[in-house]
C-alpha cells in the first residue's frame, strides 16, 4: 500500500510496482474518476467530493474497492494507491482483510515529499494532464485534508510494524529502487 500526499508520486510508483511484481494496480482516484466519467450511480454521488478535493465517504469507497481487491487477490495480489485515506477506513479494511483468506498487507510505503514540492508538482500535473481537480484552492485543501485525515492513519500501521518511510523528493527511478529494496527486504525478512 502506498500512502502519500497528493502529488508525491503514488500513481507513478504504484504503476511501476505493478509491472515489476506482476500484480494489479488499484488506484482509488482512478476508479473514482472512471465512475464519475461514466456517470454511474456512485459516480454521480462522488463527483462533488472529487471536484472539491474532499474525501469520499467511507461506505462508498469501501463499496467501490471491495470487488477489485478481491479479484486482484485471486490473481496474485495488488498495490493499493490512495486507499485507505482515513483511520476509520484503515480500521475497517483491516477487519475485512482479517476475515478473508489470502488478504494480507505486507508493507505500507510512506512517500515523504515537502509541501512546496507537492504544490509545484500538482500545478504541473494540472497543466500536463488537464486535471480540473488540481486548482490552487483544491490543492491547498487536499494537502490540508491529507494532514488532518490521512497522516494520523500512519500510526495505526506503524503499531503493526508495516510503515516504511521513503524519500519521495528524489528522481522517480531512485524512489522506485528504494521502494523495491524495502519491499524485497520485507518479503525476505518476513516482517
C-alpha positions as CSV (number, residue, x, y, z in Angstrom):
1,X,0.0,0.0,0.0
2,X,1.2,3.5,-0.9
3,X,0.5,6.4,1.4
4,X,1.5,9.9,0.4
5,X,0.1,13.4,0.0
6,X,-1.3,14.4,-3.4
7,X,1.5,14.9,-5.9
8,X,4.0,12.7,-4.1
9,X,4.1,10.2,-6.9
10,X,1.9,7.4,-5.6
11,X,0.3,6.7,-9.0
12,X,3.7,6.6,-10.8
13,X,5.3,4.4,-8.3
14,X,2.2,2.1,-8.0
15,X,2.2,1.6,-11.7
16,X,5.9,0.8,-11.8
17,X,5.5,-1.6,-8.8
18,X,2.5,-3.3,-10.5
19,X,4.6,-4.0,-13.6
20,X,7.7,-5.0,-11.6
21,X,5.8,-7.5,-9.4
22,X,3.2,-8.6,-11.9
23,X,0.3,-7.5,-9.7
24,X,-2.7,-5.3,-10.1
25,X,-2.5,-1.5,-9.5
26,X,-5.6,-0.4,-7.7
27,X,-5.9,3.4,-7.6
28,X,-8.9,4.7,-5.7
29,X,-8.6,8.0,-7.5
30,X,-8.6,6.5,-11.0
31,X,-11.5,4.2,-10.0
32,X,-13.5,7.2,-8.7
33,X,-12.7,9.3,-11.8
34,X,-13.9,6.5,-14.0
35,X,-17.1,6.2,-12.1
36,X,-17.7,10.0,-12.4
37,X,-16.9,9.9,-16.1
38,X,-19.3,7.1,-16.7
39,X,-22.0,8.9,-14.7
40,X,-22.7,5.7,-12.7
41,X,-24.9,5.9,-9.7
42,X,-21.9,6.1,-7.4
43,X,-20.1,8.4,-9.8
44,X,-22.9,10.9,-9.6
45,X,-22.7,10.8,-5.8
46,X,-18.9,11.2,-5.6
47,X,-18.5,13.8,-8.3
48,X,-18.8,16.8,-6.0
49,X,-16.4,15.2,-3.4
50,X,-13.7,14.7,-6.1
51,X,-14.2,18.2,-7.6
52,X,-13.8,19.8,-4.2
53,X,-10.8,17.6,-3.2
54,X,-12.8,16.2,-0.2
55,X,-12.6,12.5,0.8
56,X,-15.4,10.3,-0.4
57,X,-17.5,8.8,2.4
58,X,-16.1,5.6,3.8
59,X,-19.1,3.4,2.9
60,X,-18.9,4.4,-0.8
61,X,-15.1,4.0,-1.2
62,X,-15.3,0.6,0.5
63,X,-18.2,-0.4,-1.8
64,X,-16.2,0.7,-4.9
65,X,-12.9,-1.1,-3.9
66,X,-14.1,-4.4,-2.4
67,X,-14.7,-6.2,-5.7
68,X,-11.4,-5.1,-7.4
69,X,-9.4,-6.1,-4.3
70,X,-11.0,-9.5,-4.1
71,X,-10.4,-10.0,-7.9
72,X,-6.7,-8.9,-7.5
73,X,-6.2,-11.4,-4.6
74,X,-7.2,-14.2,-6.9
75,X,-4.6,-13.2,-9.5
76,X,-1.5,-12.8,-7.3
77,X,-2.0,-9.5,-5.3
78,X,-2.1,-5.8,-5.7
79,X,-0.6,-2.5,-4.8
80,X,-3.1,0.0,-3.3
81,X,-2.8,3.6,-4.3
82,X,-4.9,6.1,-2.4
83,X,-6.8,3.8,-0.1
84,X,-7.3,3.8,2.8
85,X,-7.2,7.5,3.5
86,X,-8.6,7.8,7.0
87,X,-8.0,5.9,10.3
88,X,-11.6,4.7,10.1
89,X,-11.1,3.3,6.6
90,X,-7.8,1.6,7.7
91,X,-9.5,0.0,10.7
92,X,-12.5,-1.2,8.6
93,X,-10.2,-2.5,5.8
94,X,-8.1,-4.3,8.5
95,X,-11.2,-6.0,9.9
96,X,-12.4,-7.0,6.4
97,X,-9.0,-8.3,5.4
98,X,-8.7,-10.4,8.6
99,X,-11.9,-12.2,7.7
100,X,-10.9,-13.1,4.1
101,X,-8.3,-15.7,3.4
102,X,-5.4,-14.5,1.2
103,X,-5.6,-10.8,2.0
104,X,-2.6,-9.7,3.9
105,X,-1.0,-6.3,4.0
106,X,2.8,-6.7,3.7
107,X,4.0,-3.1,3.7
108,X,2.8,0.5,3.9
109,X,5.1,2.6,1.8
110,X,5.0,6.2,3.0
111,X,6.4,8.6,0.4
112,X,7.7,11.8,2.1
113,X,7.8,15.0,0.0
114,X,7.9,18.6,1.1
115,X,4.8,20.8,0.8
116,X,6.3,23.3,-1.7
117,X,7.4,20.5,-4.0
118,X,4.0,18.8,-3.8
119,X,2.3,22.1,-4.7
120,X,4.7,22.6,-7.7
121,X,4.1,19.0,-8.9
122,X,0.3,19.3,-8.7
123,X,0.3,22.6,-10.7
124,X,2.5,20.9,-13.4
125,X,0.2,17.9,-13.4
126,X,-2.8,20.1,-13.9
127,X,-1.2,21.7,-17.0
128,X,0.0,18.4,-18.5
129,X,-3.0,16.2,-17.7
130,X,-5.7,18.8,-17.8
131,X,-6.9,17.7,-14.3
132,X,-9.6,20.1,-13.2
133,X,-9.2,18.9,-9.6
134,X,-5.7,20.4,-9.4
135,X,-6.6,24.1,-8.9
136,X,-4.8,26.3,-6.4
137,X,-7.7,26.2,-4.0
138,X,-8.3,22.5,-4.3
139,X,-4.5,21.7,-4.0
140,X,-4.3,23.6,-0.7
141,X,-7.5,21.9,0.5
142,X,-6.3,18.4,-0.5
143,X,-3.0,18.9,1.3
144,X,-4.8,20.1,4.5
145,X,-7.1,17.0,4.3
146,X,-4.1,14.7,3.9
147,X,-2.6,16.3,7.0
148,X,-5.7,16.0,9.2
149,X,-7.3,12.8,7.9
150,X,-4.6,10.6,6.3
151,X,-1.4,11.2,8.3
152,X,-3.0,10.0,11.6
153,X,-3.7,6.7,9.9
154,X,0.1,6.0,9.6
155,X,0.3,5.4,13.4
156,X,-2.3,2.6,13.1
157,X,0.1,0.8,10.6
158,X,3.2,1.8,12.4
159,X,1.9,-0.1,15.5
160,X,1.8,-3.2,13.3
161,X,5.4,-2.6,12.1
162,X,4.3,-2.1,8.5
163,X,5.3,1.5,7.7
164,X,8.4,2.1,5.6
165,X,9.3,5.8,5.0
166,X,10.8,6.6,1.6
167,X,12.2,9.9,0.5
168,X,9.9,10.8,-2.4
169,X,11.7,14.0,-3.1
170,X,14.2,12.4,-5.4
171,X,14.2,11.2,-9.0
172,X,11.5,8.7,-9.9
173,X,13.9,5.8,-10.6
174,X,15.6,6.3,-7.2
175,X,12.3,6.4,-5.4
176,X,11.3,3.2,-7.2
177,X,14.7,1.5,-6.3
178,X,14.2,2.5,-2.7
179,X,10.7,1.0,-2.6
180,X,11.7,-2.2,-4.3
181,X,14.7,-2.7,-1.9
182,X,12.4,-2.1,1.1
183,X,9.6,-4.4,-0.2
184,X,12.0,-7.2,-1.2
185,X,13.6,-6.8,2.3
186,X,10.1,-7.3,3.9
187,X,9.5,-10.4,1.7
188,X,12.9,-11.9,2.7
189,X,12.8,-10.9,6.3
190,X,9.1,-11.8,6.7
191,X,8.5,-8.8,8.9
